[in-house]
Amino acid sequence: MYTQIQQLKALKYSQRSAAEVLGIHRDTVRRYWNMSVEDYEAEVAKIRKISMLDEFKTVILSWIKTNSRISSAQICDWLKENYPGDFKERTVSRYVNRLRSDYNLPRVINPREFTAVEELPPGQQMQVDFGEMYMPRAECGRIKIRFAAFVLSHSRYKFVWFQSRPFCNVDLITALRECFKYIGGMPRELVFDQDSIVCVSENNGDIIYTTEFEKFRQECGFRVYLCRGADPQTKGKIENVVRYVKHGFVENRIYPYDDSTLNALAVAWLERTANVKVHGTTKRIPAEVFAEEREHLLPIPIFEDRNSAKMLRTVRKDNTILFN
């Protein structure tokens, strides 16, 4: 069509006459009338990129129909996880929007407001929060999983730790150790909610921490700041990360049989998507900013291998207990 339009132009046809001869709309002729060969090749390249996704049209439609709240960003991540190829989020977004329009499959969303907080120097602060969500099992039913989410306030570099049982103070310490190993250091301050696995009570302004957490805090030497729950003014960054983990990774995903596999998938997601995607506020890639921030982190102490931590379990009638 482009070649035919250019040939008619060379023969001194008008745009209207060319549209009549080719049987196409005059707007189409106008679009290509003064287009150079280079611009045309660029236009064709865009069309090819989108048409490449037609190979995955059936599976994308099945994801949209099964999970009405799924985002184009999550679809792009799933394509990267399950298929080889260079999937660009913007291209996938355009393709998914077109499918939703063609098949009348609007996305159901529940927007939430977050308040921006001040930017902090590198290595200064990490925010921590917990989340939980149900995941369907492959065989039948569903399972309730819990997770601890971590984000460095300066770089927005993230880490997440999953488990299928409720968190206790020993589990939090395990998650913190895994986080410190993942980032290769420690921040100077950790921000938490006033959660029962962190503190026992607030004694007239003096926070009384749980025994195991206080031992761990003294070993590491970081400061702790406790704030009110669901307080985006104080810890808006981690509130957003918890939401991102829920709807960007957990939602619509099938539980992979055990917690260790789920954590391995989460780390792959962090390195594939969450930490390499341009952040909406900073307009920078967290992994690149973290490469600079890493130099400002405190070294990880050598932890004592002690077995003083205790967990209580109820002995059942058949003289057994439930553990892990």
TIDRENGU-688567 format. One record per residue (C-alpha): residue number from 1; x, y, z; residue in three letters. Coordinates in steps of 0.05 Angstrom, whole numbers. Layout:
% TIDRENGU-688567
{rec NUM,{X,Y,Z},ala}
...
//
This chain:
% TIDRENGU-688567
{rec 1,{0,0,0},met}
{rec 2,{56,48,17},tyr}
{rec 3,{91,34,-49},thr}
{rec 4,{26,43,-88},gln}
{rec 5,{13,110,-54},ile}
{rec 6,{83,134,-70},gln}
{rec 7,{77,112,-143},gln}
{rec 8,{11,149,-152},leu}
{rec 9,{42,210,-119},lys}
{rec 10,{100,207,-170},ala}
{rec 11,{48,204,-226},leu}
{rec 12,{20,271,-200},lys}
{rec 13,{-45,241,-172},tyr}
{rec 14,{-80,281,-118},ser}
{rec 15,{-91,250,-49},gln}
{rec 16,{-166,244,-63},arg}
{rec 17,{-154,211,-131},ser}
{rec 18,{-103,163,-101},ala}
{rec 19,{-153,143,-46},ala}
{rec 20,{-207,130,-99},glu}
{rec 21,{-160,88,-143},val}
{rec 22,{-135,46,-84},leu}
{rec 23,{-204,41,-51},gly}
{rec 24,{-179,66,17},ile}
{rec 25,{-195,125,61},his}
{rec 26,{-164,192,45},arg}
{rec 27,{-137,197,116},asp}
{rec 28,{-96,134,103},thr}
{rec 29,{-67,165,40},val}
{rec 30,{-52,229,77},arg}
{rec 31,{-16,191,132},arg}
{rec 32,{33,158,83},tyr}
{rec 33,{36,213,30},trp}
{rec 34,{98,249,57},asn}
{rec 35,{127,191,98},met}
{rec 36,{199,175,83},ser}
{rec 37,{223,103,73},val}
{rec 38,{260,106,140},glu}
{rec 39,{197,129,176},asp}
{rec 40,{157,75,142},tyr}
{rec 41,{207,21,164},glu}
{rec 42,{202,46,236},ala}
{rec 43,{126,42,231},glu}
{rec 44,{129,-29,205},val}
{rec 45,{176,-49,261},ala}
{rec 46,{125,-25,313},lys}
{rec 47,{71,-66,278},ile}
{rec 48,{115,-128,277},arg}
{rec 49,{129,-121,352},lys}
{rec 50,{55,-120,368},ile}
{rec 51,{39,-176,319},ser}
{rec 52,{92,-220,353},met}
{rec 53,{46,-222,414},leu}
{rec 54,{-9,-254,372},asp}
{rec 55,{28,-319,384},glu}
{rec 56,{10,-312,457},phe}
{rec 57,{-60,-284,446},lys}
{rec 58,{-96,-346,471},thr}
{rec 59,{-57,-351,536},val}
{rec 60,{-61,-276,549},ile}
{rec 61,{-137,-278,539},leu}
{rec 62,{-142,-337,587},ser}
{rec 63,{-103,-298,640},trp}
{rec 64,{-148,-237,631},ile}
{rec 65,{-213,-277,633},lys}
{rec 66,{-190,-318,694},thr}
{rec 67,{-163,-258,732},asn}
{rec 68,{-203,-195,716},ser}
{rec 69,{-157,-151,759},arg}
{rec 70,{-92,-173,726},ile}
{rec 71,{-49,-115,702},ser}
{rec 72,{-11,-111,637},ser}
{rec 73,{53,-105,678},ala}
{rec 74,{39,-172,711},gln}
{rec 75,{22,-203,643},ile}
{rec 76,{89,-178,617},cys}
{rec 77,{124,-209,677},asp}
{rec 78,{88,-276,667},trp}
{rec 79,{108,-276,594},leu}
{rec 80,{181,-266,614},lys}
{rec 81,{175,-320,667},glu}
{rec 82,{144,-373,621},asn}
{rec 83,{168,-358,551},tyr}
{rec 84,{233,-338,518},pro}
{rec 85,{233,-270,484},gly}
{rec 86,{245,-196,493},asp}
{rec 87,{178,-171,520},phe}
{rec 88,{173,-96,528},lys}
{rec 89,{123,-72,580},glu}
{rec 90,{97,-14,537},arg}
{rec 91,{85,-60,478},thr}
{rec 92,{50,-112,521},val}
{rec 93,{8,-56,553},ser}
{rec 94,{-16,-32,484},arg}
{rec 95,{-32,-103,463},tyr}
{rec 96,{-69,-120,527},val}
{rec 97,{-110,-55,523},asn}
{rec 98,{-129,-73,453},arg}
{rec 99,{-151,-143,473},leu}
{rec 100,{-192,-115,532},arg}
{rec 101,{-226,-67,484},ser}
{rec 102,{-239,-118,429},asp}
{rec 103,{-267,-171,477},tyr}
{rec 104,{-300,-122,526},asn}
{rec 105,{-258,-145,586},leu}
{rec 106,{-248,-82,628},pro}
{rec 107,{-200,-86,686},arg}
{rec 108,{-229,-80,756},val}
{rec 109,{-185,-37,801},ile}
{rec 110,{-190,-7,870},asn}
{rec 111,{-146,55,872},pro}
{rec 112,{-113,77,938},arg}
{rec 113,{-80,142,956},glu}
{rec 114,{-9,145,984},phe}
{rec 115,{27,205,1014},thr}
{rec 116,{97,221,992},ala}
{rec 117,{150,222,1047},val}
{rec 118,{217,257,1049},glu}
{rec 119,{277,228,1012},glu}
{rec 120,{332,200,1057},leu}
{rec 121,{407,192,1045},pro}
{rec 122,{434,124,1021},pro}
{rec 123,{441,70,1074},gly}
{rec 124,{400,108,1124},gln}
{rec 125,{333,72,1128},gln}
{rec 126,{296,9,1110},met}
{rec 127,{220,2,1118},gln}
{rec 128,{189,-64,1138},val}
{rec 129,{117,-88,1136},asp}
{rec 130,{76,-151,1132},phe}
{rec 131,{22,-176,1085},gly}
{rec 132,{-20,-237,1075},glu}
{rec 133,{-62,-265,1018},met}
{rec 134,{-95,-329,996},tyr}
{rec 135,{-65,-369,938},met}
{rec 136,{-99,-425,901},pro}
{rec 137,{-68,-494,905},arg}
{rec 138,{-53,-533,842},ala}
{rec 139,{-93,-594,865},glu}
{rec 140,{-152,-561,901},cys}
{rec 141,{-170,-509,953},gly}
{rec 142,{-127,-451,973},arg}
{rec 143,{-73,-433,1023},ile}
{rec 144,{-62,-369,1063},lys}
{rec 145,{9,-344,1055},ile}
{rec 146,{43,-289,1095},arg}
{rec 147,{102,-247,1075},phe}
{rec 148,{150,-195,1103},ala}
{rec 149,{167,-140,1054},ala}
{rec 150,{229,-95,1057},phe}
{rec 151,{249,-33,1019},val}
{rec 152,{309,13,1024},leu}
{rec 153,{281,83,1028},ser}
{rec 154,{334,115,985},his}
{rec 155,{340,68,925},ser}
{rec 156,{272,32,932},arg}
{rec 157,{309,-34,927},tyr}
{rec 158,{262,-89,950},lys}
{rec 159,{263,-157,983},phe}
{rec 160,{206,-203,1004},val}
{rec 161,{203,-266,1047},trp}
{rec 162,{144,-315,1045},phe}
{rec 163,{118,-369,1091},gln}
{rec 164,{53,-406,1099},ser}
{rec 165,{49,-401,1175},arg}
{rec 166,{38,-338,1217},pro}
{rec 167,{101,-298,1231},phe}
{rec 168,{131,-301,1301},cys}
{rec 169,{192,-262,1325},asn}
{rec 170,{239,-318,1305},val}
{rec 171,{210,-318,1235},asp}
{rec 172,{220,-243,1230},leu}
{rec 173,{293,-250,1250},ile}
{rec 174,{302,-304,1197},thr}
{rec 175,{270,-258,1145},ala}
{rec 176,{315,-200,1166},leu}
{rec 177,{377,-244,1161},arg}
{rec 178,{357,-266,1091},glu}
{rec 179,{344,-194,1072},cys}
{rec 180,{412,-171,1097},phe}
{rec 181,{446,-227,1059},lys}
{rec 182,{408,-209,996},tyr}
{rec 183,{428,-135,998},ile}
{rec 184,{497,-149,1025},gly}
{rec 185,{493,-103,1085},gly}
{rec 186,{448,-67,1136},met}
{rec 187,{415,1,1140},pro}
{rec 188,{423,44,1202},arg}
{rec 189,{349,46,1218},glu}
{rec 190,{290,0,1209},leu}
{rec 191,{218,25,1209},val}
{rec 192,{163,-22,1234},phe}
{rec 193,{90,-20,1255},asp}
{rec 194,{78,-30,1330},gln}
{rec 195,{70,-104,1317},asp}
{rec 196,{68,-156,1372},ser}
{rec 197,{126,-195,1342},ile}
{rec 198,{170,-134,1348},val}
{rec 199,{149,-101,1413},cys}
{rec 200,{112,-125,1475},val}
{rec 201,{84,-57,1496},ser}
{rec 202,{96,17,1496},glu}
{rec 203,{114,32,1569},asn}
{rec 204,{99,107,1576},asn}
{rec 205,{138,122,1513},gly}
{rec 206,{193,69,1525},asp}
{rec 207,{185,13,1475},ile}
{rec 208,{194,-57,1505},ile}
{rec 209,{216,-104,1450},tyr}
{rec 210,{207,-179,1448},thr}
{rec 211,{266,-217,1477},thr}
{rec 212,{291,-249,1413},glu}
{rec 213,{283,-186,1372},phe}
{rec 214,{321,-144,1424},glu}
{rec 215,{378,-194,1423},lys}
{rec 216,{381,-191,1348},phe}
{rec 217,{378,-114,1348},arg}
{rec 218,{436,-110,1397},gln}
{rec 219,{477,-159,1354},glu}
{rec 220,{465,-118,1292},cys}
{rec 221,{467,-48,1322},gly}
{rec 222,{411,-17,1280},phe}
{rec 223,{361,33,1306},arg}
{rec 224,{286,18,1307},val}
{rec 225,{230,67,1294},tyr}
{rec 226,{159,43,1309},leu}
{rec 227,{99,78,1278},cys}
{rec 228,{25,69,1275},arg}
{rec 229,{-5,15,1230},gly}
{rec 230,{-29,35,1160},ala}
{rec 231,{7,102,1165},asp}
{rec 232,{29,123,1095},pro}
{rec 233,{55,190,1122},gln}
{rec 234,{109,153,1160},thr}
{rec 235,{121,91,1118},lys}
{rec 236,{87,104,1051},gly}
{rec 237,{143,69,1012},lys}
{rec 238,{132,1,1044},ile}
{rec 239,{56,9,1041},glu}
{rec 240,{64,14,966},asn}
{rec 241,{112,-45,963},val}
{rec 242,{63,-90,1001},val}
{rec 243,{9,-72,951},arg}
{rec 244,{58,-85,894},tyr}
{rec 245,{77,-154,920},val}
{rec 246,{4,-173,928},lys}
{rec 247,{-20,-151,860},his}
{rec 248,{45,-155,820},gly}
{rec 249,{69,-223,844},phe}
{rec 250,{21,-261,889},val}
{rec 251,{-46,-247,857},glu}
{rec 252,{-69,-298,804},asn}
{rec 253,{-8,-343,819},arg}
{rec 254,{-15,-416,840},ile}
{rec 255,{20,-436,904},tyr}
{rec 256,{81,-478,883},pro}
{rec 257,{77,-535,934},tyr}
{rec 258,{125,-507,987},asp}
{rec 259,{151,-441,1016},asp}
{rec 260,{222,-449,991},ser}
{rec 261,{200,-454,919},thr}
{rec 262,{155,-393,928},leu}
{rec 263,{214,-354,957},asn}
{rec 264,{258,-375,898},ala}
{rec 265,{204,-351,850},leu}
{rec 266,{199,-285,889},ala}
{rec 267,{274,-272,883},val}
{rec 268,{271,-285,808},ala}
{rec 269,{212,-236,804},trp}
{rec 270,{252,-184,843},leu}
{rec 271,{312,-190,796},glu}
{rec 272,{270,-195,733},arg}
{rec 273,{218,-142,746},thr}
{rec 274,{210,-108,814},ala}
{rec 275,{281,-82,822},asn}
{rec 276,{295,-67,749},val}
{rec 277,{232,-29,731},lys}
{rec 278,{236,47,731},val}
{rec 279,{206,73,796},his}
{rec 280,{145,118,788},gly}
{rec 281,{169,170,838},thr}
{rec 282,{245,172,830},thr}
{rec 283,{242,157,754},lys}
{rec 284,{304,114,764},arg}
{rec 285,{317,39,765},ile}
{rec 286,{323,14,837},pro}
{rec 287,{378,-36,820},ala}
{rec 288,{421,20,790},glu}
{rec 289,{410,67,850},val}
{rec 290,{424,9,897},phe}
{rec 291,{491,-3,864},ala}
{rec 292,{510,65,892},glu}
{rec 293,{474,56,959},glu}
{rec 294,{508,-10,974},arg}
{rec 295,{572,26,991},glu}
{rec 296,{536,62,1048},his}
{rec 297,{507,1,1082},leu}
{rec 298,{535,-25,1148},leu}
{rec 299,{571,-93,1146},pro}
{rec 300,{532,-154,1168},ile}
{rec 301,{555,-180,1236},pro}
{rec 302,{574,-253,1246},ile}
{rec 303,{513,-282,1281},phe}
{rec 304,{520,-331,1339},glu}
{rec 305,{492,-400,1325},asp}
{rec 306,{448,-406,1387},arg}
{rec 307,{388,-450,1400},asn}
{rec 308,{355,-409,1454},ser}
{rec 309,{295,-392,1412},ala}
{rec 310,{233,-430,1433},lys}
{rec 311,{166,-441,1400},met}
{rec 312,{105,-469,1437},leu}
{rec 313,{63,-523,1404},arg}
{rec 314,{0,-558,1428},thr}
{rec 315,{6,-633,1437},val}
{rec 316,{-53,-665,1403},arg}
{rec 317,{-93,-725,1427},lys}
{rec 318,{-51,-773,1385},asp}
{rec 319,{12,-747,1419},asn}
{rec 320,{36,-708,1358},thr}
{rec 321,{50,-635,1345},ile}
{rec 322,{45,-592,1283},leu}
{rec 323,{110,-561,1262},phe}
{rec 324,{125,-530,1193},asn}
//
